[in-house]
């Protein structure tokens, strides 16, 4: 039996957090973490997916957790049967950590028992795919689970009267979005409110916050903050008697002209045209 590699024998690429964020801002690609103990299958998956994703590899759930916490991938592809930590336990750990709870997970297994499928879904997997599988199906499933969450959030965030959270969002992520909205609302008039303050409040690094908000909403953290401010401003104009300038300052914009420009860009009409 082939011995399981020791932790120190499994180097992970170290990446500076600011570099990760800058690359993400430039749309440099989607990061995929493959957690698979079978070296041959892992190599095959990487060779087939490397043109569409920046691929990170891990040989078991223990190493997968380290990679997920360090790199915060956009999506995870994990086997079920692995040494040290199987796919079910790995999935549970991912879902229970705020830094990683938003990451979609596709689980692979050679088993076809209904109980295993149910167990995979119960532990938080988004899709459960049995081996052998068609690569075209796997690729389609990866794209589908990446896009479906953002479409739902974009739909709700485009509702100018409210900001709602889709029902199928995990409780941890619902709490996260709720905390973001509460903190921004409580500090709405602070023009200096920024991503760094928000990350500190939520006990996340700037890069972790950026990736989490980007994954859940489709917006960068700064875009999301600005969108919340503008949604609140529109509601104030619709329901209140304040002047445009007063609303501008109340939602944290220091320049009425810049506020008007951002408002027009988001809604397609000027603040003065709301009523």
Secondary structure, DSSP 4 states (H G I P E B T S, - for coil): -PPPPPGGGS------HHHHHHHHHTT--EEEEEE-S-HHHHHHHHHHHTTTEEEEEESSHHHHHHHHHHH--SEEEEESS-SSS-HHHHHHHHHH-TTTTT-EEEEEES---HHHHHHHHHTT-SEEEESS--HHHHHHHHHHHHHHHHHHHHHHHT-TT-----TTS-HHHHHHHHHHHHHHHHTTT-TT--HHHHHHHTT--HHHHHHHHHHHHSS-HHHHHHHHHHHHHHHHHHH----HHHHHHHTT-S-HHHHHHHHHHHHSS-GGG--
